[in-house]
Amino acid sequence: MIMLTPRSNEKLIRYIAAVSTFISLILSLAVFFGYDQSVKGMQFVEYVPWIKDLGVSFALGVDGISIPLLLLTNLIGFSAVYASWHTEERVQEFFSLLLLLIAGVMGTFLATDLFIFFLFYEVVVVPIYILVIVFGSSKRVTKEYAAMKLTIYLLIGSAFLLVGLIALFVKSQSMLGYPSMDIATLAMLQYPVEFQVFVFVLMTLGFGTLLSMFPFHAWSPDGYAGAPTAVSMIHAGVLKKIGGYGLIRVGIFILPAGAKMIAPIIAILAIANVVYAAFVTLNQKDLKYIVGYSSVSHMGYVLIGIAALNLISLNGAVMMMFAHGVMAALFFAMIGNLYHKSHTRNVADFGGLAHQMPRLATGLMLAGLASLGLPGLVNFIGEFTIFVGAFSEYKVLTVIAVSGIVLTAVYILRTLGDVLFGPRKEEWDHLQDLRGVEMVPLVVLGLAIIIGGVLPFTVMDLINGGVGQLLASTNLVQLGGSF
């Protein structure tokens, strides 16, 4: 619809983007509340045979793992439209590409066919490259450099995934006697352990790159800094989560023995994520880089939750993906608004900003306190559950990971103090606080942070059912996994 709208009618283009993402958000809420937890399993299923010779079907469905991430995508997508409301450059192209990006991300969480999953993943790569290289802005690196670096890393990751996908297809066809790309069908087969390890390593390299697993994390902070506000929100909020979701849905579900063998290596790399990235964050001066490296650190928690391979830790990993998504998106929405008005993201340039922009300060404080795991906000329940689950498998590594909370508190509180508090700086008196449509990201994402923290069972009950069924359908118990 946007591409068919006259380019000059920018107001209508914005309204189409706003209405379409609002409808999508309402539908995702309908799925969230309409899911029957007593039945569990895949629901709201769509199935259309497509490429019969390859066993490919356009198959979509949701369960307790994918519904929270579907809702997360739509919460952020709706907020991202309003965070970009005042975009003036190539409005038609910007919003059409933004909606295509959101659709691609949603598709990865909905697909129950491995080929369709990979297809949606590739749909994500093209618009994000164009959005960064055309509409991006960065002070430390050029937007061209950021876009190319981001795209190369994502394509390298997808190359590993493609090899793993082909290997699974060939092996499953020889075992089944007919071609199939259905994820549930592939998961029923008992592959040789050596084959599982080989393919799971490929999956770890592919999904781990997307999740910014150490040492494949370098693209992420530059990608954040170079991207426009809406893309930074989607990038940090949901794009990374495809990596964690893929490791659980595809890696652990189809290749449980391979997951059990490689999990200790992932746990060690997760600690590198948590500690190394946190120390790097301490030395950052640009607000986007602070949140960027902080996100790399927080993805370490998700990784160690996945590596522990038990019900509690995996529940925490999925909850942490949801929690980090809304927190990081709110952070980038507030930083983008501030940068649009002040044309700087350097922490040292600010001070006492709460005097001039109390609403924006509220958003930054809410995101910051959620980031450091304050009880009562959504991140706390995810981190706590991960640590409880992971401690039974990796006691020393989990203790080290907990130190990340302390480091997070140091750089978050120091940054918020330097930017928001202290004497009023008269040079920023001309800045206008959040008003009108600019309040939408703060209200929508802020409510998600608070409701998810005060009423965590609204999300955790769904996740618990989805993860529990996934583990029950694998043979992780026989392989030494714990419930």
VOLO-663245 format. One record per residue (C-alpha): x negated, y, z negated; residue in three letters. Coordinates in steps of 0.2 Angstrom, whole numbers, plus 2048, in hexadecimal, padded with zeros to 3 digits. Each point is the difference from the previous one (the first is absolute). Layout:
<nodes>
+-----+-----+-----+---------+
|  px |  py |  pz | residuo |
+-----+-----+-----+---------+
|   X |   Y |   Z |     ALA |
...
+-----+-----+-----+---------+
</nodes>
This chain:
<nodes>
+-----+-----+-----+---------+
|  px |  py |  pz | residuo |
+-----+-----+-----+---------+
| 800 | 800 | 800 |     MET |
| 7F2 | 80C | 7FC |     ILE |
| 7F7 | 7FD | 810 |     MET |
| 810 | 804 | 80A |     LEU |
| 803 | 810 | 7F6 |     THR |
| 7FA | 810 | 809 |     PRO |
| 7EF | 804 | 7F9 |     ARG |
| 805 | 812 | 7FC |     SER |
| 80E | 7FA | 7F4 |     ASN |
| 7F4 | 7FD | 7F1 |     GLU |
| 80E | 802 | 7F4 |     LYS |
| 80A | 7F2 | 807 |     LEU |
| 7F0 | 7F5 | 801 |     ILE |
| 7FD | 802 | 7ED |     ARG |
| 812 | 7FD | 7FC |     TYR |
| 800 | 7F0 | 80B |     ILE |
| 7F0 | 7FA | 7F6 |     ALA |
| 808 | 804 | 7EF |     ALA |
| 811 | 7F8 | 804 |     VAL |
| 7F8 | 7F0 | 807 |     SER |
| 7F4 | 7FD | 7F2 |     THR |
| 80E | 804 | 7F3 |     PHE |
| 80B | 7F3 | 809 |     ILE |
| 7F2 | 7F4 | 7FF |     SER |
| 7FD | 804 | 7ED |     LEU |
| 813 | 7FD | 7FC |     ILE |
| 7FF | 7EF | 80A |     LEU |
| 7F1 | 7FB | 7F6 |     SER |
| 808 | 804 | 7F0 |     LEU |
| 80F | 7F6 | 806 |     ALA |
| 7F5 | 7F1 | 803 |     VAL |
| 7F7 | 803 | 7EF |     PHE |
| 810 | 7FF | 7F6 |     PHE |
| 809 | 7F4 | 80C |     GLY |
| 7F3 | 7F2 | 7FE |     TYR |
| 807 | 7F1 | 7F7 |     ASP |
| 7F2 | 7FC | 7F3 |     GLN |
| 80A | 7F0 | 7FB |     SER |
| 7FD | 7F9 | 811 |     VAL |
| 7EE | 807 | 803 |     LYS |
| 7F7 | 7FC | 810 |     GLY |
| 801 | 809 | 811 |     MET |
| 811 | 80A | 802 |     GLN |
| 807 | 80C | 80D |     PHE |
| 7F8 | 7F5 | 80D |     VAL |
| 7FF | 804 | 812 |     GLU |
| 7FB | 7F3 | 80C |     TYR |
| 7FE | 802 | 813 |     VAL |
| 7F6 | 7F3 | 80B |     PRO |
| 7F4 | 809 | 80A |     TRP |
| 7F0 | 7F8 | 808 |     ILE |
| 805 | 7ED | 7FF |     LYS |
| 7F0 | 7F9 | 807 |     ASP |
| 7F7 | 808 | 7F2 |     LEU |
| 80D | 7FD | 7F3 |     GLY |
| 802 | 813 | 7FD |     VAL |
| 810 | 807 | 7FA |     SER |
| 805 | 811 | 7FB |     PHE |
| 803 | 7FB | 7EE |     ALA |
| 803 | 80C | 7F2 |     LEU |
| 805 | 7FE | 7ED |     GLY |
| 7FC | 806 | 7EF |     VAL |
| 7FD | 7F8 | 7EF |     ASP |
| 7FA | 806 | 7EF |     GLY |
| 7EF | 804 | 806 |     ILE |
| 804 | 80A | 80F |     SER |
| 810 | 80A | 7FA |     ILE |
| 7F6 | 80B | 7F4 |     PRO |
| 7F3 | 804 | 80E |     LEU |
| 80F | 803 | 80C |     LEU |
| 807 | 80C | 7F4 |     LEU |
| 7EF | 808 | 7FD |     LEU |
| 7FE | 803 | 813 |     THR |
| 811 | 809 | 801 |     ASN |
| 7FD | 80A | 7F0 |     LEU |
| 7F0 | 807 | 807 |     ILE |
| 806 | 801 | 812 |     GLY |
| 80E | 80B | 7FB |     PHE |
| 7F5 | 80B | 7F5 |     SER |
| 7F3 | 801 | 80E |     ALA |
| 80C | 808 | 80C |     VAL |
| 803 | 80E | 7F3 |     TYR |
| 7EE | 802 | 7FC |     ALA |
| 7FD | 804 | 812 |     SER |
| 80F | 80B | 802 |     TRP |
| 7F6 | 80F | 805 |     HIS |
| 7F5 | 7F8 | 80D |     THR |
| 800 | 80B | 80F |     GLU |
| 7F4 | 7F7 | 80C |     GLU |
| 808 | 7F4 | 80C |     ARG |
| 80F | 7FD | 7F5 |     VAL |
| 808 | 7F4 | 80C |     GLN |
| 7F1 | 7F5 | 802 |     GLU |
| 7FC | 801 | 7ED |     PHE |
| 811 | 7FA | 7FA |     PHE |
| 802 | 7F2 | 80D |     SER |
| 7EF | 7F9 | 7FC |     LEU |
| 803 | 801 | 7ED |     LEU |
| 810 | 7F6 | 802 |     LEU |
| 7F8 | 7F4 | 80B |     LEU |
| 7F2 | 7FE | 7F3 |     LEU |
| 80E | 7FD | 7F2 |     ILE |
| 809 | 7F3 | 80B |     ALA |
| 7F0 | 7F7 | 803 |     GLY |
| 7FC | 7FF | 7ED |     VAL |
| 812 | 7FA | 7FC |     MET |
| 7FE | 7F3 | 80D |     GLY |
| 7F1 | 7F8 | 7F8 |     THR |
| 80A | 7FE | 7F0 |     PHE |
| 80F | 7F9 | 809 |     LEU |
| 7F9 | 7F4 | 80C |     ALA |
| 801 | 7ED | 7FC |     THR |
| 7F8 | 7FB | 810 |     ASP |
| 7ED | 802 | 800 |     LEU |
| 7FF | 806 | 812 |     PHE |
| 80D | 80E | 7FC |     ILE |
| 7F6 | 804 | 7F0 |     PHE |
| 7F0 | 803 | 80A |     PHE |
| 80A | 809 | 80E |     LEU |
| 807 | 80D | 7F3 |     PHE |
| 7EE | 801 | 7F9 |     TYR |
| 7F9 | 805 | 811 |     GLU |
| 80F | 80D | 802 |     VAL |
| 7F9 | 809 | 7F1 |     VAL |
| 7EF | 803 | 807 |     VAL |
| 804 | 80A | 80F |     VAL |
| 80B | 80E | 7F8 |     PRO |
| 7F5 | 802 | 7F1 |     ILE |
| 7F1 | 803 | 80C |     TYR |
| 809 | 80D | 80A |     ILE |
| 807 | 808 | 7F0 |     LEU |
| 7EF | 802 | 7F8 |     VAL |
| 7F6 | 806 | 810 |     ILE |
| 80D | 80C | 805 |     VAL |
| 809 | 807 | 7F0 |     PHE |
| 7F2 | 7FC | 7F3 |     GLY |
| 7F5 | 80C | 7F7 |     SER |
| 7F1 | 7FE | 7F5 |     SER |
| 7F3 | 80A | 7F8 |     LYS |
| 7F2 | 7F3 | 7FE |     ARG |
| 801 | 7F6 | 810 |     VAL |
| 809 | 804 | 810 |     THR |
| 811 | 7F9 | 804 |     LYS |
| 7F9 | 7F7 | 80F |     GLU |
| 7F3 | 7F7 | 7F5 |     TYR |
| 80D | 7FB | 7F3 |     ALA |
| 80C | 7FA | 80E |     ALA |
| 7F3 | 7F5 | 809 |     MET |
| 7F9 | 7F9 | 7F0 |     LYS |
| 811 | 7FB | 7F9 |     LEU |
| 806 | 7F9 | 811 |     THR |
| 7F0 | 7F6 | 802 |     ILE |
| 801 | 7F8 | 7EF |     TYR |
| 812 | 7FC | 802 |     LEU |
| 7FD | 7F8 | 811 |     LEU |
| 7F1 | 7F6 | 7F9 |     ILE |
| 80C | 7FA | 7F2 |     GLY |
| 80D | 7FB | 80D |     SER |
| 7F3 | 7F7 | 80A |     ALA |
| 7FC | 7F4 | 7F2 |     PHE |
| 813 | 7FE | 7FD |     LEU |
| 803 | 7FC | 812 |     LEU |
| 7F2 | 7F2 | 800 |     VAL |
| 809 | 7F9 | 7F0 |     GLY |
| 811 | 801 | 808 |     LEU |
| 7FA | 7F6 | 80F |     ILE |
| 7F7 | 7F3 | 7F6 |     ALA |
| 810 | 7FE | 7F6 |     LEU |
| 80B | 7FF | 810 |     PHE |
| 7F4 | 7F2 | 808 |     VAL |
| 7FF | 7F6 | 7F0 |     LYS |
| 812 | 801 | 7FC |     SER |
| 805 | 7FB | 811 |     GLN |
| 7F5 | 7F0 | 7FF |     SER |
| 808 | 7FC | 7F0 |     MET |
| 812 | 804 | 804 |     LEU |
| 800 | 7FA | 812 |     GLY |
| 809 | 810 | 805 |     TYR |
| 7FB | 813 | 7FF |     PRO |
| 806 | 80A | 7F2 |     SER |
| 7FB | 811 | 7F8 |     MET |
| 80D | 800 | 7F3 |     ASP |
| 7F7 | 804 | 7EF |     ILE |
| 80B | 7F4 | 7F6 |     ALA |
| 7FD | 7F2 | 80C |     THR |
| 7ED | 803 | 801 |     LEU |
| 800 | 800 | 7EC |     ALA |
| 808 | 7EE | 800 |     MET |
| 7F1 | 7F8 | 808 |     LEU |
| 7F1 | 7F9 | 7F6 |     GLN |
| 7F1 | 806 | 809 |     TYR |
| 7EE | 7F9 | 7FD |     PRO |
| 7F8 | 80A | 7F2 |     VAL |
| 7F1 | 805 | 80B |     GLU |
| 80C | 807 | 80D |     PHE |
| 809 | 809 | 7F2 |     GLN |
| 7F0 | 808 | 7FA |     VAL |
| 7FB | 805 | 811 |     PHE |
| 810 | 809 | 804 |     VAL |
| 803 | 807 | 7EF |     PHE |
| 7EE | 809 | 802 |     VAL |
| 806 | 807 | 810 |     LEU |
| 810 | 806 | 7F8 |     MET |
| 7F6 | 807 | 7F1 |     THR |
| 7F5 | 80A | 80C |     LEU |
| 80F | 806 | 80A |     GLY |
| 80C | 805 | 7F2 |     PHE |
| 7F2 | 805 | 7F4 |     GLY |
| 7FA | 80D | 80D |     THR |
| 812 | 807 | 800 |     LEU |
| 801 | 7FF | 7ED |     LEU |
| 7EF | 80A | 800 |     SER |
| 7F7 | 7F1 | 7F7 |     MET |
| 7EE | 803 | 7FC |     PHE |
| 7F5 | 802 | 80A |     PRO |
| 80D | 803 | 80E |     PHE |
| 807 | 80F | 7F8 |     HIS |
| 7F6 | 80E | 808 |     ALA |
| 80E | 805 | 80D |     TRP |
| 80D | 803 | 7F3 |     SER |
| 7FB | 811 | 7F7 |     PRO |
| 7FA | 808 | 811 |     ASP |
| 811 | 7FA | 807 |     GLY |
| 80A | 808 | 7F2 |     TYR |
| 7F6 | 810 | 802 |     ALA |
| 802 | 802 | 812 |     GLY |
| 812 | 7FB | 801 |     ALA |
| 80F | 80C | 7FF |     PRO |
| 80A | 800 | 7F0 |     THR |
| 80D | 7F4 | 806 |     ALA |
| 7F4 | 7F4 | 807 |     VAL |
| 7F5 | 800 | 7F0 |     SER |
| 810 | 7FC | 7F6 |     MET |
| 804 | 7F1 | 80B |     ILE |
| 7EE | 7FB | 802 |     HIS |
| 7FD | 800 | 7ED |     ALA |
| 812 | 7FB | 7FB |     GLY |
| 804 | 7F1 | 80C |     VAL |
| 7F3 | 7FD | 80D |     LEU |
| 7F4 | 7F9 | 7F4 |     LYS |
| 80D | 7F5 | 7F8 |     LYS |
| 802 | 7F6 | 810 |     ILE |
| 7EF | 7F9 | 7FC |     GLY |
| 805 | 7FA | 7EE |     GLY |
| 811 | 7FA | 807 |     TYR |
| 7F7 | 7F7 | 80E |     GLY |
| 7F4 | 7F7 | 7F4 |     LEU |
| 80F | 7FA | 7F5 |     ILE |
| 80D | 7FC | 80E |     ARG |
| 7F5 | 7F9 | 80D |     VAL |
| 7EF | 7FB | 7F7 |     GLY |
| 806 | 7F9 | 7EF |     ILE |
| 811 | 7F9 | 807 |     PHE |
| 7F9 | 7F7 | 80F |     ILE |
| 7EE | 7FC | 7FA |     LEU |
| 801 | 7FD | 7ED |     PRO |
| 7F0 | 7F5 | 800 |     ALA |
| 7F6 | 80D | 809 |     GLY |
| 807 | 80E | 7F5 |     ALA |
| 7FA | 7F6 | 7F0 |     LYS |
| 7EE | 7FD | 807 |     MET |
| 7FE | 813 | 806 |     ILE |
| 809 | 808 | 7F1 |     ALA |
| 7F0 | 802 | 7F5 |     PRO |
| 7F7 | 809 | 80D |     ILE |
| 80F | 80C | 802 |     ILE |
| 800 | 803 | 7EE |     ALA |
| 7EE | 805 | 7FF |     ILE |
| 803 | 80C | 80F |     LEU |
| 80F | 807 | 7F7 |     ALA |
| 7F5 | 805 | 7F1 |     ILE |
| 7F5 | 809 | 80D |     ALA |
| 80F | 809 | 806 |     ASN |
| 806 | 805 | 7EF |     VAL |
| 7EF | 805 | 7F8 |     VAL |
| 7F6 | 807 | 80F |     TYR |
| 80E | 80A | 808 |     ALA |
| 804 | 807 | 7EF |     ALA |
| 7EE | 806 | 7FD |     PHE |
| 801 | 807 | 812 |     VAL |
| 810 | 809 | 7FC |     THR |
| 7F8 | 809 | 7F1 |     LEU |
| 7F4 | 809 | 80C |     ASN |
| 80D | 806 | 80D |     GLN |
| 805 | 813 | 801 |     LYS |
| 80D | 7FE | 80E |     ASP |
| 812 | 7FC | 7F9 |     LEU |
| 804 | 7F4 | 80F |     LYS |
| 7EF | 7F7 | 7FD |     TYR |
| 804 | 7FF | 7ED |     ILE |
| 810 | 7F7 | 804 |     VAL |
| 7F9 | 7F6 | 80E |     GLY |
| 7F2 | 7F8 | 7F6 |     TYR |
| 80C | 7FE | 7F2 |     SER |
| 80B | 7F6 | 80B |     SER |
| 7F1 | 7F5 | 805 |     VAL |
| 7FD | 7FD | 7ED |     SER |
| 813 | 7FC | 7FD |     HIS |
| 800 | 7F3 | 80E |     MET |
| 7F3 | 7F7 | 7F6 |     GLY |
| 80E | 7FC | 7F3 |     TYR |
| 80B | 7F9 | 80E |     VAL |
| 7F2 | 7F5 | 806 |     LEU |
| 7FC | 7F9 | 7EF |     ILE |
| 813 | 7FD | 7FD |     GLY |
| 800 | 7F6 | 811 |     ILE |
| 7F0 | 7F7 | 7FC |     ALA |
| 807 | 7F9 | 7EF |     ALA |
| 80D | 7F6 | 80A |     LEU |
| 80D | 7FF | 7F2 |     ASN |
| 811 | 806 | 7FE |     LEU |
| 7FD | 80E | 7F4 |     ILE |
| 7F1 | 807 | 80A |     SER |
| 809 | 7FF | 811 |     LEU |
| 80F | 809 | 7F8 |     ASN |
| 7F4 | 80E | 7FA |     GLY |
| 7F8 | 801 | 811 |     ALA |
| 810 | 803 | 809 |     VAL |
| 806 | 80C | 7F3 |     MET |
| 7F0 | 809 | 801 |     MET |
| 802 | 802 | 813 |     MET |
| 811 | 808 | 7FD |     PHE |
| 7FA | 80B | 7F2 |     ALA |
| 7F0 | 806 | 808 |     HIS |
| 80A | 803 | 810 |     GLY |
| 80C | 80D | 7F8 |     VAL |
| 7F2 | 808 | 7F6 |     MET |
| 7F4 | 802 | 80E |     ALA |
| 80D | 807 | 80C |     ALA |
| 806 | 80D | 7F3 |     LEU |
| 7EE | 805 | 7FD |     PHE |
| 7FD | 802 | 813 |     PHE |
| 810 | 80A | 802 |     ALA |
| 7FB | 80C | 7F2 |     MET |
| 7EE | 802 | 806 |     ILE |
| 806 | 802 | 812 |     GLY |
| 80C | 80E | 7FB |     ASN |
| 7F3 | 809 | 7F6 |     LEU |
| 7F3 | 7FE | 80F |     TYR |
| 80D | 807 | 80C |     HIS |
| 802 | 810 | 7F6 |     LYS |
| 7EF | 802 | 7F9 |     SER |
| 7F5 | 7F9 | 80E |     HIS |
| 7F4 | 7F7 | 7F4 |     THR |
| 800 | 7F0 | 7F7 |     ARG |
| 7F0 | 804 | 7F5 |     ASN |
| 803 | 7FD | 7EE |     VAL |
| 7F4 | 80E | 7FB |     ALA |
| 80B | 80D | 80A |     ASP |
| 80E | 7FE | 7F4 |     PHE |
| 804 | 803 | 7EE |     GLY |
| 810 | 804 | 7F6 |     GLY |
| 80B | 7FB | 80F |     LEU |
| 80E | 7FB | 7F5 |     ALA |
| 803 | 813 | 7FD |     HIS |
| 804 | 803 | 812 |     GLN |
| 807 | 7EF | 805 |     MET |
| 808 | 7F7 | 7F2 |     PRO |
| 80A | 7F4 | 80A |     ARG |
| 7F1 | 7FA | 80B |     LEU |
| 7F7 | 7FF | 7EF |     ALA |
| 80E | 7F4 | 7FA |     THR |
| 7FE | 7F5 | 80F |     GLY |
| 7ED | 7FF | 7FE |     LEU |
| 801 | 7FC | 7ED |     MET |
| 80D | 7F3 | 803 |     LEU |
| 7F6 | 7F7 | 80E |     ALA |
| 7F0 | 802 | 7F5 |     GLY |
| 807 | 7F9 | 7F1 |     LEU |
| 807 | 7F2 | 809 |     ALA |
| 7EF | 7FD | 808 |     SER |
| 7F8 | 7FE | 7F0 |     LEU |
| 80D | 7F3 | 7FA |     GLY |
| 80A | 80A | 7F3 |     LEU |
| 80D | 7F5 | 7F8 |     PRO |
| 811 | 805 | 805 |     GLY |
| 7FB | 803 | 812 |     LEU |
| 800 | 7F3 | 80E |     VAL |
| 7EE | 7FC | 802 |     ASN |
| 7FE | 7FA | 7EE |     PHE |
| 80B | 7F1 | 802 |     ILE |
| 7F6 | 7FA | 80F |     GLY |
| 7EF | 803 | 7F8 |     GLU |
| 805 | 7F7 | 7F0 |     PHE |
| 808 | 7F1 | 809 |     THR |
| 7F0 | 7FE | 80B |     ILE |
| 7F5 | 800 | 7F1 |     PHE |
| 80A | 7F4 | 7F6 |     VAL |
| 801 | 7F4 | 80F |     GLY |
| 7EE | 802 | 805 |     ALA |
| 7F8 | 7FE | 7EF |     PHE |
| 805 | 7EE | 7FF |     SER |
| 7F6 | 7FD | 810 |     GLU |
| 7F2 | 80D | 800 |     TYR |
| 7FD | 806 | 7EE |     LYS |
| 7EF | 809 | 802 |     VAL |
| 806 | 808 | 811 |     LEU |
| 810 | 805 | 7F9 |     THR |
| 7F8 | 809 | 7F1 |     VAL |
| 7F5 | 809 | 80D |     ILE |
| 80F | 805 | 80A |     ALA |
| 808 | 807 | 7F1 |     VAL |
| 7F2 | 80D | 7FF |     SER |
| 807 | 807 | 810 |     GLY |
| 80E | 807 | 7F6 |     ILE |
| 7F4 | 80A | 7F6 |     VAL |
| 7F7 | 807 | 80F |     LEU |
| 811 | 804 | 808 |     THR |
| 805 | 80A | 7F1 |     ALA |
| 7F0 | 80A | 801 |     VAL |
| 801 | 806 | 812 |     TYR |
| 812 | 802 | 800 |     ILE |
| 801 | 80B | 7F0 |     LEU |
| 7F1 | 809 | 805 |     ARG |
| 807 | 804 | 811 |     THR |
| 811 | 805 | 7FA |     LEU |
| 7F8 | 80B | 7F2 |     GLY |
| 7F5 | 809 | 80D |     ASP |
| 80E | 803 | 80D |     VAL |
| 80F | 803 | 7F5 |     LEU |
| 7FB | 807 | 7F0 |     PHE |
| 7F5 | 80E | 7F9 |     GLY |
| 801 | 813 | 803 |     PRO |
| 80B | 806 | 80E |     ARG |
| 7F6 | 804 | 810 |     LYS |
| 808 | 80F | 809 |     GLU |
| 7FA | 7FB | 811 |     GLU |
| 80D | 7F3 | 800 |     TRP |
| 80F | 80B | 7FB |     ASP |
| 806 | 800 | 812 |     HIS |
| 803 | 7ED | 800 |     LEU |
| 812 | 7FB | 800 |     GLN |
| 806 | 7F2 | 7F6 |     ASP |
| 809 | 7F1 | 806 |     LEU |
| 811 | 805 | 806 |     ARG |
| 80F | 7F9 | 80B |     GLY |
| 7FB | 7F1 | 80A |     VAL |
| 7EF | 800 | 7F8 |     GLU |
| 807 | 7F9 | 7F0 |     MET |
| 806 | 7F0 | 809 |     VAL |
| 7F0 | 7F6 | 7FE |     PRO |
| 7FF | 805 | 7EE |     LEU |
| 811 | 7FB | 7FB |     VAL |
| 801 | 7F0 | 80A |     VAL |
| 7EF | 7F9 | 7FC |     LEU |
| 800 | 808 | 7EE |     GLY |
| 810 | 7F7 | 7FC |     LEU |
| 7F9 | 7EF | 807 |     ALA |
| 7F1 | 802 | 7F5 |     ILE |
| 80A | 804 | 7F0 |     ILE |
| 80E | 7F3 | 804 |     ILE |
| 7F3 | 7F3 | 804 |     GLY |
| 7F7 | 803 | 7F0 |     GLY |
| 80F | 802 | 7F4 |     VAL |
| 80A | 7F2 | 808 |     LEU |
| 7F3 | 7F4 | 807 |     PRO |
| 80C | 7F1 | 801 |     PHE |
| 809 | 808 | 80F |     THR |
| 7F1 | 7FC | 80A |     VAL |
| 7F7 | 7F2 | 7F6 |     MET |
| 80F | 7F4 | 800 |     ASP |
| 800 | 800 | 813 |     LEU |
| 7ED | 7FE | 801 |     ILE |
| 800 | 7F2 | 7F3 |     ASN |
| 80D | 7F6 | 80A |     GLY |
| 7F7 | 802 | 811 |     GLY |
| 7EF | 7FC | 7F9 |     VAL |
| 806 | 7F2 | 7F6 |     GLY |
| 808 | 7F7 | 80F |     GLN |
| 7F1 | 803 | 80A |     LEU |
| 7F4 | 7F8 | 7F4 |     LEU |
| 80D | 7F2 | 7FD |     ALA |
| 7FF | 7FC | 813 |     SER |
| 7EE | 7FF | 800 |     THR |
| 7F5 | 7F2 | 7F7 |     ASN |
| 7F6 | 80D | 7F6 |     LEU |
| 804 | 7F7 | 7F0 |     VAL |
| 7F8 | 7F0 | 806 |     GLN |
| 7F1 | 80A | 806 |     LEU |
| 7FE | 808 | 7EF |     GLY |
| 80B | 80F | 801 |     GLY |
| 809 | 805 | 7F0 |     SER |
| 812 | 806 | 7FE |     PHE |
+-----+-----+-----+---------+
</nodes>
